[in-house]
């Protein structure tokens, strides 16, 4: 994913998917430390996604 300001949301989404996959694997393996780390990464990525969405204008405002 490009490292540009415009692609910040895409990067956050990719990070959230990757962290969710790591979390699922860690839960299956019963690896407590990895679960904590993946959960923390997932929450951080979701916070980034929320921040990007909050900064975006609704589509109807882009028309004016």
PDB file of N, H, CA, C and O in Angstrom:
ATOM      1  N   UNK A   1       0.855  -1.170   0.000  1.00  0.00           N
ATOM      2  CA  UNK A   1       0.000   0.000   0.000  1.00  0.00           C
ATOM      3  C   UNK A   1       0.901   1.234   0.000  1.00  0.00           C
ATOM      4  O   UNK A   1       1.831   1.317   0.802  1.00  0.00           O
ATOM      5  N   UNK A   2       0.640   2.181  -0.880  1.00  0.00           N
ATOM      6  H   UNK A   2      -0.115   2.114  -1.532  1.00  0.00           H
ATOM      7  CA  UNK A   2       1.476   3.389  -0.932  1.00  0.00           C
ATOM      8  C   UNK A   2       1.492   4.136   0.393  1.00  0.00           C
ATOM      9  O   UNK A   2       0.513   4.137   1.138  1.00  0.00           O
ATOM     10  N   UNK A   3       2.606   4.761   0.664  1.00  0.00           N
ATOM     11  H   UNK A   3       3.402   4.761   0.058  1.00  0.00           H
ATOM     12  CA  UNK A   3       2.781   5.499   1.920  1.00  0.00           C
ATOM     13  C   UNK A   3       2.470   6.974   1.692  1.00  0.00           C
ATOM     14  O   UNK A   3       3.340   7.828   1.867  1.00  0.00           O
ATOM     15  N   UNK A   4       1.239   7.275   1.303  1.00  0.00           N
ATOM     16  H   UNK A   4       0.533   6.581   1.160  1.00  0.00           H
ATOM     17  CA  UNK A   4       0.821   8.655   1.085  1.00  0.00           C
ATOM     18  C   UNK A   4      -0.302   9.001   2.054  1.00  0.00           C
ATOM     19  O   UNK A   4      -0.947   8.117   2.618  1.00  0.00           O
ATOM     20  N   UNK A   5      -0.523  10.274   2.235  1.00  0.00           N
ATOM     21  H   UNK A   5       0.001  10.992   1.778  1.00  0.00           H
ATOM     22  CA  UNK A   5      -1.595  10.729   3.118  1.00  0.00           C
ATOM     23  C   UNK A   5      -2.943  10.234   2.622  1.00  0.00           C
ATOM     24  O   UNK A   5      -3.796   9.840   3.418  1.00  0.00           O
ATOM     25  N   UNK A   6      -3.134  10.252   1.320  1.00  0.00           N
ATOM     26  H   UNK A   6      -2.442  10.572   0.673  1.00  0.00           H
ATOM     27  CA  UNK A   6      -4.408   9.829   0.743  1.00  0.00           C
ATOM     28  C   UNK A   6      -4.706   8.357   1.010  1.00  0.00           C
ATOM     29  O   UNK A   6      -5.871   7.967   1.086  1.00  0.00           O
ATOM     30  N   UNK A   7      -3.685   7.550   1.151  1.00  0.00           N
ATOM     31  H   UNK A   7      -2.738   7.867   1.089  1.00  0.00           H
ATOM     32  CA  UNK A   7      -3.859   6.111   1.354  1.00  0.00           C
ATOM     33  C   UNK A   7      -3.809   5.703   2.822  1.00  0.00           C
ATOM     34  O   UNK A   7      -3.696   4.519   3.137  1.00  0.00           O
ATOM     35  N   UNK A   8      -3.894   6.679   3.716  1.00  0.00           N
ATOM     36  H   UNK A   8      -3.986   7.641   3.460  1.00  0.00           H
ATOM     37  CA  UNK A   8      -3.847   6.394   5.148  1.00  0.00           C
ATOM     38  C   UNK A   8      -4.968   5.444   5.575  1.00  0.00           C
ATOM     39  O   UNK A   8      -4.742   4.534   6.373  1.00  0.00           O
ATOM     40  N   UNK A   9      -6.155   5.652   5.054  1.00  0.00           N
ATOM     41  H   UNK A   9      -6.339   6.391   4.406  1.00  0.00           H
ATOM     42  CA  UNK A   9      -7.280   4.785   5.390  1.00  0.00           C
ATOM     43  C   UNK A   9      -7.087   3.361   4.908  1.00  0.00           C
ATOM     44  O   UNK A   9      -7.431   2.408   5.607  1.00  0.00           O
ATOM     45  N   UNK A  10      -6.533   3.216   3.709  1.00  0.00           N
ATOM     46  H   UNK A  10      -6.253   3.989   3.141  1.00  0.00           H
ATOM     47  CA  UNK A  10      -6.280   1.880   3.157  1.00  0.00           C
ATOM     48  C   UNK A  10      -5.238   1.164   4.010  1.00  0.00           C
ATOM     49  O   UNK A  10      -5.381  -0.020   4.314  1.00  0.00           O
ATOM     50  N   UNK A  11      -4.195   1.888   4.393  1.00  0.00           N
ATOM     51  H   UNK A  11      -4.079   2.850   4.147  1.00  0.00           H
ATOM     52  CA  UNK A  11      -3.170   1.270   5.248  1.00  0.00           C
ATOM     53  C   UNK A  11      -3.758   0.835   6.582  1.00  0.00           C
ATOM     54  O   UNK A  11      -3.438  -0.247   7.073  1.00  0.00           O
ATOM     55  N   UNK A  12      -4.610   1.657   7.171  1.00  0.00           N
ATOM     56  H   UNK A  12      -4.870   2.536   6.772  1.00  0.00           H
ATOM     57  CA  UNK A  12      -5.230   1.300   8.449  1.00  0.00           C
ATOM     58  C   UNK A  12      -6.107   0.067   8.281  1.00  0.00           C
ATOM     59  O   UNK A  12      -6.122  -0.811   9.143  1.00  0.00           O
ATOM     60  N   UNK A  13      -6.834   0.000   7.174  1.00  0.00           N
ATOM     61  H   UNK A  13      -6.822   0.714   6.474  1.00  0.00           H
ATOM     62  CA  UNK A  13      -7.688  -1.167   6.929  1.00  0.00           C
ATOM     63  C   UNK A  13      -6.840  -2.435   6.777  1.00  0.00           C
ATOM     64  O   UNK A  13      -7.170  -3.481   7.336  1.00  0.00           O
ATOM     65  N   UNK A  14      -5.745  -2.330   6.013  1.00  0.00           N
ATOM     66  H   UNK A  14      -5.477  -1.481   5.559  1.00  0.00           H
ATOM     67  CA  UNK A  14      -4.866  -3.492   5.823  1.00  0.00           C
ATOM     68  C   UNK A  14      -4.269  -3.916   7.162  1.00  0.00           C
ATOM     69  O   UNK A  14      -4.186  -5.108   7.458  1.00  0.00           O
ATOM     70  N   UNK A  15      -3.853  -2.938   7.972  1.00  0.00           N
ATOM     71  H   UNK A  15      -3.920  -1.970   7.731  1.00  0.00           H
ATOM     72  CA  UNK A  15      -3.312  -3.271   9.295  1.00  0.00           C
ATOM     73  C   UNK A  15      -4.355  -3.956  10.163  1.00  0.00           C
ATOM     74  O   UNK A  15      -4.034  -4.877  10.914  1.00  0.00           O
ATOM     75  N   UNK A  16      -5.605  -3.509  10.064  1.00  0.00           N
ATOM     76  H   UNK A  16      -5.866  -2.761   9.454  1.00  0.00           H
ATOM     77  CA  UNK A  16      -6.654  -4.126  10.887  1.00  0.00           C
ATOM     78  C   UNK A  16      -6.918  -5.564  10.464  1.00  0.00           C
ATOM     79  O   UNK A  16      -7.128  -6.431  11.312  1.00  0.00           O
ATOM     80  N   UNK A  17      -6.910  -5.823   9.166  1.00  0.00           N
ATOM     81  H   UNK A  17      -6.740  -5.119   8.477  1.00  0.00           H
ATOM     82  CA  UNK A  17      -7.128  -7.188   8.672  1.00  0.00           C
ATOM     83  C   UNK A  17      -5.961  -8.095   9.076  1.00  0.00           C
ATOM     84  O   UNK A  17      -6.166  -9.230   9.507  1.00  0.00           O
ATOM     85  N   UNK A  18      -4.743  -7.584   8.931  1.00  0.00           N
ATOM     86  H   UNK A  18      -4.576  -6.662   8.581  1.00  0.00           H
ATOM     87  CA  UNK A  18      -3.568  -8.376   9.310  1.00  0.00           C
ATOM     88  C   UNK A  18      -3.567  -8.668  10.814  1.00  0.00           C
ATOM     89  O   UNK A  18      -3.258  -9.784  11.232  1.00  0.00           O
ATOM     90  N   UNK A  19      -3.909  -7.672  11.616  1.00  0.00           N
ATOM     91  H   UNK A  19      -4.160  -6.765  11.276  1.00  0.00           H
ATOM     92  CA  UNK A  19      -3.946  -7.877  13.069  1.00  0.00           C
ATOM     93  C   UNK A  19      -5.053  -8.855  13.457  1.00  0.00           C
ATOM     94  O   UNK A  19      -4.874  -9.669  14.364  1.00  0.00           O
ATOM     95  N   UNK A  20      -6.194  -8.779  12.775  1.00  0.00           N
ATOM     96  H   UNK A  20      -6.340  -8.118  12.039  1.00  0.00           H
ATOM     97  CA  UNK A  20      -7.282  -9.720  13.064  1.00  0.00           C
ATOM     98  C   UNK A  20      -6.864 -11.143  12.734  1.00  0.00           C
ATOM     99  O   UNK A  20      -7.205 -12.074  13.464  1.00  0.00           O
ATOM    100  N   UNK A  21      -6.128 -11.320  11.641  1.00  0.00           N
ATOM    101  H   UNK A  21      -5.851 -10.564  11.049  1.00  0.00           H
ATOM    102  CA  UNK A  21      -5.647 -12.656  11.274  1.00  0.00           C
ATOM    103  C   UNK A  21      -4.638 -13.164  12.301  1.00  0.00           C
ATOM    104  O   UNK A  21      -4.670 -14.334  12.684  1.00  0.00           O
ATOM    105  N   UNK A  22      -3.732 -12.270  12.749  1.00  0.00           N
ATOM    106  H   UNK A  22      -3.706 -11.320  12.438  1.00  0.00           H
ATOM    107  CA  UNK A  22      -2.768 -12.673  13.784  1.00  0.00           C
ATOM    108  C   UNK A  22      -3.477 -13.005  15.088  1.00  0.00           C
ATOM    109  O   UNK A  22      -3.090 -13.939  15.791  1.00  0.00           O
ATOM    110  N   UNK A  23      -4.509 -12.244  15.408  1.00  0.00           N
ATOM    111  H   UNK A  23      -4.823 -11.486  14.837  1.00  0.00           H
ATOM    112  CA  UNK A  23      -5.280 -12.499  16.621  1.00  0.00           C
ATOM    113  C   UNK A  23      -5.959 -13.866  16.552  1.00  0.00           C
ATOM    114  O   UNK A  23      -5.932 -14.630  17.517  1.00  0.00           O
ATOM    115  N   UNK A  24      -6.559 -14.162  15.421  1.00  0.00           N
ATOM    116  H   UNK A  24      -6.581 -13.541  14.637  1.00  0.00           H
ATOM    117  CA  UNK A  24      -7.224 -15.463  15.257  1.00  0.00           C
ATOM    118  C   UNK A  24      -6.234 -16.611  15.392  1.00  0.00           C
ATOM    119  O   UNK A  24      -6.520 -17.609  16.052  1.00  0.00           O
ATOM    120  N   UNK A  25      -5.064 -16.468  14.765  1.00  0.00           N
ATOM    121  H   UNK A  25      -4.831 -15.657  14.228  1.00  0.00           H
ATOM    122  CA  UNK A  25      -4.043 -17.522  14.865  1.00  0.00           C
ATOM    123  C   UNK A  25      -3.569 -17.682  16.306  1.00  0.00           C
ATOM    124  O   UNK A  25      -3.420 -18.801  16.796  1.00  0.00           O
ATOM    125  N   UNK A  26      -3.332 -16.558  16.982  1.00  0.00           N
ATOM    126  H   UNK A  26      -3.453 -15.649  16.584  1.00  0.00           H
ATOM    127  CA  UNK A  26      -2.859 -16.613  18.370  1.00  0.00           C
ATOM    128  C   UNK A  26      -3.898 -17.261  19.278  1.00  0.00           C
ATOM    129  O   UNK A  26      -3.548 -18.010  20.190  1.00  0.00           O
ATOM    130  N   UNK A  27      -5.168 -16.974  19.031  1.00  0.00           N
ATOM    131  H   UNK A  27      -5.451 -16.365  18.291  1.00  0.00           H
ATOM    132  CA  UNK A  27      -6.225 -17.608  19.828  1.00  0.00           C
ATOM    133  C   UNK A  27      -6.264 -19.109  19.591  1.00  0.00           C
ATOM    134  O   UNK A  27      -6.448 -19.884  20.530  1.00  0.00           O
ATOM    135  N   UNK A  28      -6.094 -19.521  18.346  1.00  0.00           N
ATOM    136  H   UNK A  28      -5.945 -18.891  17.584  1.00  0.00           H
ATOM    137  CA  UNK A  28      -6.084 -20.954  18.040  1.00  0.00           C
ATOM    138  C   UNK A  28      -4.904 -21.664  18.689  1.00  0.00           C
ATOM    139  O   UNK A  28      -5.013 -22.813  19.119  1.00  0.00           O
ATOM    140  N   UNK A  29      -3.769 -20.960  18.754  1.00  0.00           N
ATOM    141  H   UNK A  29      -3.681 -20.027  18.405  1.00  0.00           H
ATOM    142  CA  UNK A  29      -2.558 -21.549  19.332  1.00  0.00           C
ATOM    143  C   UNK A  29      -2.491 -21.352  20.846  1.00  0.00           C
ATOM    144  O   UNK A  29      -1.573 -21.848  21.499  1.00  0.00           O
ATOM    145  N   UNK A  30      -3.469 -20.624  21.404  1.00  0.00           N
ATOM    146  H   UNK A  30      -4.215 -20.221  20.873  1.00  0.00           H
ATOM    147  CA  UNK A  30      -3.508 -20.330  22.836  1.00  0.00           C
ATOM    148  C   UNK A  30      -2.226 -19.643  23.302  1.00  0.00           C
ATOM    149  O   UNK A  30      -1.662 -19.986  24.342  1.00  0.00           O
ATOM    150  N   UNK A  31      -1.775 -18.661  22.507  1.00  0.00           N
ATOM    151  H   UNK A  31      -2.233 -18.382  21.663  1.00  0.00           H
ATOM    152  CA  UNK A  31      -0.560 -17.909  22.801  1.00  0.00           C
ATOM    153  C   UNK A  31      -0.948 -16.563  23.410  1.00  0.00           C
ATOM    154  O   UNK A  31      -1.243 -15.609  22.689  1.00  0.00           O
ATOM    155  N   UNK A  32      -0.947 -16.494  24.724  1.00  0.00           N
ATOM    156  H   UNK A  32      -0.708 -17.268  25.310  1.00  0.00           H
ATOM    157  CA  UNK A  32      -1.467 -15.331  25.457  1.00  0.00           C
ATOM    158  C   UNK A  32      -0.774 -14.018  25.077  1.00  0.00           C
ATOM    159  O   UNK A  32      -1.452 -13.022  24.826  1.00  0.00           O
ATOM    160  N   UNK A  33       0.556 -13.999  25.029  1.00  0.00           N
ATOM    161  H   UNK A  33       1.107 -14.809  25.233  1.00  0.00           H
ATOM    162  CA  UNK A  33       1.287 -12.770  24.700  1.00  0.00           C
ATOM    163  C   UNK A  33       0.969 -12.302  23.289  1.00  0.00           C
ATOM    164  O   UNK A  33       0.780 -11.108  23.056  1.00  0.00           O
ATOM    165  N   UNK A  34       0.909 -13.230  22.352  1.00  0.00           N
ATOM    166  H   UNK A  34       1.062 -14.200  22.541  1.00  0.00           H
ATOM    167  CA  UNK A  34       0.594 -12.872  20.973  1.00  0.00           C
ATOM    168  C   UNK A  34      -0.842 -12.366  20.848  1.00  0.00           C
ATOM    169  O   UNK A  34      -1.122 -11.479  20.042  1.00  0.00           O
ATOM    170  N   UNK A  35      -1.745 -12.928  21.644  1.00  0.00           N
ATOM    171  H   UNK A  35      -1.517 -13.649  22.298  1.00  0.00           H
ATOM    172  CA  UNK A  35      -3.138 -12.458  21.645  1.00  0.00           C
ATOM    173  C   UNK A  35      -3.180 -11.006  22.094  1.00  0.00           C
ATOM    174  O   UNK A  35      -3.826 -10.179  21.451  1.00  0.00           O
ATOM    175  N   UNK A  36      -2.501 -10.687  23.184  1.00  0.00           N
ATOM    176  H   UNK A  36      -1.976 -11.359  23.706  1.00  0.00           H
ATOM    177  CA  UNK A  36      -2.490  -9.322  23.702  1.00  0.00           C
ATOM    178  C   UNK A  36      -1.910  -8.342  22.685  1.00  0.00           C
ATOM    179  O   UNK A  36      -2.453  -7.257  22.481  1.00  0.00           O
ATOM    180  N   UNK A  37      -0.808  -8.730  22.050  1.00  0.00           N
ATOM    181  H   UNK A  37      -0.367  -9.612  22.216  1.00  0.00           H
ATOM    182  CA  UNK A  37      -0.157  -7.864  21.071  1.00  0.00           C
ATOM    183  C   UNK A  37      -1.044  -7.657  19.836  1.00  0.00           C
ATOM    184  O   UNK A  37      -1.203  -6.530  19.366  1.00  0.00           O
ATOM    185  N   UNK A  38      -1.609  -8.729  19.324  1.00  0.00           N
ATOM    186  H   UNK A  38      -1.479  -9.644  19.706  1.00  0.00           H
ATOM    187  CA  UNK A  38      -2.464  -8.629  18.139  1.00  0.00           C
ATOM    188  C   UNK A  38      -3.720  -7.824  18.446  1.00  0.00           C
ATOM    189  O   UNK A  38      -4.169  -7.038  17.611  1.00  0.00           O
ATOM    190  N   UNK A  39      -4.287  -8.006  19.619  1.00  0.00           N
ATOM    191  H   UNK A  39      -3.923  -8.644  20.297  1.00  0.00           H
ATOM    192  CA  UNK A  39      -5.478  -7.255  20.001  1.00  0.00           C
ATOM    193  C   UNK A  39      -5.163  -5.761  20.117  1.00  0.00           C
ATOM    194  O   UNK A  39      -5.959  -4.917  19.705  1.00  0.00           O
ATOM    195  N   UNK A  40      -4.020  -5.452  20.671  1.00  0.00           N
ATOM    196  H   UNK A  40      -3.373  -6.137  21.006  1.00  0.00           H
ATOM    197  CA  UNK A  40      -3.588  -4.061  20.777  1.00  0.00           C
ATOM    198  C   UNK A  40      -3.392  -3.445  19.386  1.00  0.00           C
ATOM    199  O   UNK A  40      -3.830  -2.322  19.134  1.00  0.00           O
ATOM    200  N   UNK A  41      -2.736  -4.181  18.490  1.00  0.00           N
ATOM    201  H   UNK A  41      -2.381  -5.093  18.695  1.00  0.00           H
ATOM    202  CA  UNK A  41      -2.525  -3.705  17.120  1.00  0.00           C
ATOM    203  C   UNK A  41      -3.851  -3.517  16.388  1.00  0.00           C
ATOM    204  O   UNK A  41      -4.029  -2.549  15.650  1.00  0.00           O
ATOM    205  N   UNK A  42      -4.767  -4.439  16.596  1.00  0.00           N
ATOM    206  H   UNK A  42      -4.622  -5.225  17.196  1.00  0.00           H
ATOM    207  CA  UNK A  42      -6.069  -4.362  15.945  1.00  0.00           C
ATOM    208  C   UNK A  42      -6.841  -3.127  16.417  1.00  0.00           C
ATOM    209  O   UNK A  42      -7.421  -2.397  15.613  1.00  0.00           O
ATOM    210  N   UNK A  43      -6.837  -2.907  17.726  1.00  0.00           N
ATOM    211  H   UNK A  43      -6.366  -3.500  18.380  1.00  0.00           H
ATOM    212  CA  UNK A  43      -7.519  -1.728  18.268  1.00  0.00           C
ATOM    213  C   UNK A  43      -6.891  -0.429  17.768  1.00  0.00           C
ATOM    214  O   UNK A  43      -7.609   0.528  17.477  1.00  0.00           O
ATOM    215  N   UNK A  44      -5.578  -0.382  17.667  1.00  0.00           N
ATOM    216  H   UNK A  44      -4.995  -1.160  17.903  1.00  0.00           H
ATOM    217  CA  UNK A  44      -4.901   0.815  17.148  1.00  0.00           C
ATOM    218  C   UNK A  44      -5.286   1.062  15.691  1.00  0.00           C
ATOM    219  O   UNK A  44      -5.533   2.202  15.297  1.00  0.00           O
ATOM    220  N   UNK A  45      -5.339   0.006  14.899  1.00  0.00           N
ATOM    221  H   UNK A  45      -5.139  -0.920  15.219  1.00  0.00           H
ATOM    222  CA  UNK A  45      -5.722   0.148  13.493  1.00  0.00           C
ATOM    223  C   UNK A  45      -7.173   0.617  13.374  1.00  0.00           C
ATOM    224  O   UNK A  45      -7.484   1.452  12.525  1.00  0.00           O
ATOM    225  N   UNK A  46      -8.052   0.092  14.210  1.00  0.00           N
ATOM    226  H   UNK A  46      -7.799  -0.586  14.899  1.00  0.00           H
ATOM    227  CA  UNK A  46      -9.457   0.531  14.185  1.00  0.00           C
ATOM    228  C   UNK A  46      -9.583   1.988  14.609  1.00  0.00           C
ATOM    229  O   UNK A  46     -10.412   2.721  14.069  1.00  0.00           O
ATOM    230  N   UNK A  47      -8.772   2.412  15.568  1.00  0.00           N
ATOM    231  H   UNK A  47      -8.099   1.816  16.007  1.00  0.00           H
ATOM    232  CA  UNK A  47      -8.772   3.828  15.964  1.00  0.00           C
ATOM    233  C   UNK A  47      -8.335   4.704  14.795  1.00  0.00           C
ATOM    234  O   UNK A  47      -8.912   5.767  14.566  1.00  0.00           O
ATOM    235  N   UNK A  48      -7.312   4.259  14.049  1.00  0.00           N
ATOM    236  H   UNK A  48      -6.844   3.395  14.234  1.00  0.00           H
ATOM    237  CA  UNK A  48      -6.856   5.003  12.866  1.00  0.00           C
ATOM    238  C   UNK A  48      -7.967   5.074  11.822  1.00  0.00           C
ATOM    239  O   UNK A  48      -8.184   6.122  11.213  1.00  0.00           O
ATOM    240  N   UNK A  49      -8.663   3.970  11.617  1.00  0.00           N
ATOM    241  H   UNK A  49      -8.487   3.119  12.112  1.00  0.00           H
ATOM    242  CA  UNK A  49      -9.775   3.965  10.654  1.00  0.00           C
ATOM    243  C   UNK A  49     -10.864   4.950  11.080  1.00  0.00           C
ATOM    244  O   UNK A  49     -11.394   5.687  10.248  1.00  0.00           O
ATOM    245  N   UNK A  50     -11.194   4.967  12.351  1.00  0.00           N
ATOM    246  H   UNK A  50     -10.764   4.369  13.027  1.00  0.00           H
ATOM    247  CA  UNK A  50     -12.200   5.903  12.853  1.00  0.00           C
ATOM    248  C   UNK A  50     -11.758   7.347  12.638  1.00  0.00           C
ATOM    249  O   UNK A  50     -12.569   8.196  12.270  1.00  0.00           O
ATOM    250  N   UNK A  51     -10.473   7.629  12.864  1.00  0.00           N
ATOM    251  H   UNK A  51      -9.814   6.939  13.163  1.00  0.00           H
ATOM    252  CA  UNK A  51      -9.956   8.984  12.681  1.00  0.00           C
ATOM    253  C   UNK A  51     -10.035   9.403  11.214  1.00  0.00           C
ATOM    254  O   UNK A  51     -10.405  10.536  10.908  1.00  0.00           O
ATOM    255  N   UNK A  52      -9.689   8.493  10.313  1.00  0.00           N
ATOM    256  H   UNK A  52      -9.388   7.572  10.561  1.00  0.00           H
ATOM    257  CA  UNK A  52      -9.760   8.802   8.879  1.00  0.00           C
ATOM    258  C   UNK A  52     -11.203   9.060   8.474  1.00  0.00           C
ATOM    259  O   UNK A  52     -11.481  10.017   7.751  1.00  0.00           O
ATOM    260  N   UNK A  53     -12.114   8.229   8.925  1.00  0.00           N
ATOM    261  H   UNK A  53     -11.888   7.451   9.513  1.00  0.00           H
ATOM    262  CA  UNK A  53     -13.531   8.402   8.586  1.00  0.00           C
ATOM    263  C   UNK A  53     -14.076   9.708   9.135  1.00  0.00           C
ATOM    264  O   UNK A  53     -14.897  10.351   8.481  1.00  0.00           O
ATOM    265  N   UNK A  54     -13.642  10.114  10.313  1.00  0.00           N
ATOM    266  H   UNK A  54     -12.975   9.591  10.845  1.00  0.00           H
ATOM    267  CA  UNK A  54     -14.113  11.360  10.917  1.00  0.00           C
ATOM    268  C   UNK A  54     -13.646  12.575  10.117  1.00  0.00           C
ATOM    269  O   UNK A  54     -14.318  13.606  10.099  1.00  0.00           O
ATOM    270  N   UNK A  55     -12.495  12.452   9.456  1.00  0.00           N
ATOM    271  H   UNK A  55     -11.948  11.615   9.470  1.00  0.00           H
ATOM    272  CA  UNK A  55     -11.950  13.560   8.664  1.00  0.00           C
ATOM    273  C   UNK A  55     -12.579  13.657   7.275  1.00  0.00           C
ATOM    274  O   UNK A  55     -12.505  14.705   6.633  1.00  0.00           O
ATOM    275  N   UNK A  56     -13.186  12.589   6.817  1.00  0.00           N
ATOM    276  H   UNK A  56     -13.246  11.737   7.338  1.00  0.00           H
ATOM    277  CA  UNK A  56     -13.746  12.580   5.468  1.00  0.00           C
ATOM    278  C   UNK A  56     -15.081  13.310   5.427  1.00  0.00           C
ATOM    279  O   UNK A  56     -15.878  13.252   6.363  1.00  0.00           O
ATOM    280  N   UNK A  57     -15.295  13.997   4.315  1.00  0.00           N
ATOM    281  H   UNK A  57     -14.647  14.044   3.554  1.00  0.00           H
ATOM    282  CA  UNK A  57     -16.576  14.651   4.087  1.00  0.00           C
ATOM    283  C   UNK A  57     -17.577  13.628   3.569  1.00  0.00           C
ATOM    284  O   UNK A  57     -17.209  12.698   2.851  1.00  0.00           O
ATOM    285  N   UNK A  58     -18.829  13.802   3.932  1.00  0.00           N
ATOM    286  H   UNK A  58     -19.128  14.557   4.516  1.00  0.00           H
ATOM    287  CA  UNK A  58     -19.853  12.936   3.332  1.00  0.00           C
ATOM    288  C   UNK A  58     -19.915  13.191   1.824  1.00  0.00           C
ATOM    289  O   UNK A  58     -19.626  14.303   1.381  1.00  0.00           O
ATOM    290  N   UNK A  59     -20.283  12.192   1.037  1.00  0.00           N
ATOM    291  H   UNK A  59     -20.517  11.289   1.398  1.00  0.00           H
ATOM    292  CA  UNK A  59     -20.297  12.352  -0.425  1.00  0.00           C
ATOM    293  C   UNK A  59     -21.135  13.529  -0.904  1.00  0.00           C
ATOM    294  O   UNK A  59     -20.772  14.182  -1.882  1.00  0.00           O
ATOM    295  N   UNK A  60     -22.252  13.813  -0.233  1.00  0.00           N
ATOM    296  H   UNK A  60     -22.547  13.283   0.562  1.00  0.00           H
ATOM    297  CA  UNK A  60     -23.102  14.907  -0.688  1.00  0.00           C
ATOM    298  C   UNK A  60     -22.451  16.268  -0.476  1.00  0.00           C
ATOM    299  O   UNK A  60     -22.806  17.228  -1.160  1.00  0.00           O
ATOM    300  N   UNK A  61     -21.509  16.373   0.455  1.00  0.00           N
ATOM    301  H   UNK A  61     -21.221  15.593   1.011  1.00  0.00           H
ATOM    302  CA  UNK A  61     -20.796  17.636   0.656  1.00  0.00           C
ATOM    303  C   UNK A  61     -19.698  17.839  -0.376  1.00  0.00           C
ATOM    304  O   UNK A  61     -19.272  18.970  -0.609  1.00  0.00           O
ATOM    305  N   UNK A  62     -19.241  16.775  -0.988  1.00  0.00           N
ATOM    306  H   UNK A  62     -19.587  15.856  -0.799  1.00  0.00           H
ATOM    307  CA  UNK A  62     -18.189  16.876  -2.008  1.00  0.00           C
ATOM    308  C   UNK A  62     -18.727  17.481  -3.311  1.00  0.00           C
ATOM    309  O   UNK A  62     -17.953  17.969  -4.134  1.00  0.00           O
ATOM    310  N   UNK A  63     -20.025  17.449  -3.493  1.00  0.00           N
ATOM    311  H   UNK A  63     -20.654  17.052  -2.825  1.00  0.00           H
ATOM    312  CA  UNK A  63     -20.628  17.944  -4.729  1.00  0.00           C
ATOM    313  C   UNK A  63     -20.707  19.459  -4.778  1.00  0.00           C
ATOM    314  O   UNK A  63     -20.882  20.034  -5.853  1.00  0.00           O
ATOM    315  N   UNK A  64     -20.582  20.107  -3.645  1.00  0.00           N
ATOM    316  H   UNK A  64     -20.439  19.640  -2.772  1.00  0.00           H
ATOM    317  CA  UNK A  64     -20.700  21.563  -3.626  1.00  0.00           C
ATOM    318  C   UNK A  64     -19.367  22.245  -3.725  1.00  0.00           C
ATOM    319  O   UNK A  64     -19.300  23.474  -3.722  1.00  0.00           O
TER     320      UNK A  64
END
